[in-house]
Amino acid sequence: MYPNNMYKTPEQQIDEAVEISKALFMPQAKSQQEADSIKRNIEAAGDHLKAISAIVNDGNLFKALMNEALSRMR
């Protein structure tokens, strides 16, 4: 059979990678503030990837700009 990612959009794959990354790295935080920082940084990286994906896969500059704006608000 085909892996599950064959049927997921690039955005869904990025969301899944973000959740996995948070699960891997947040438990290593030494404080709640560090955990919050790790979470924000991972989510911002996901938004950056979605912006790149919007340009490369969709040719959608508006969608890319919205994702980039989200990453900067985190």
Buried (B, 14 or more C-beta within 10 A) or exposed (E): EEEEEEEEEBBEBBBBBBEEBBEEBBEEBEEEEEBEEBBEBBBBBBBBBBBBBBBEEBEBEEBBEBBBEBBEEE
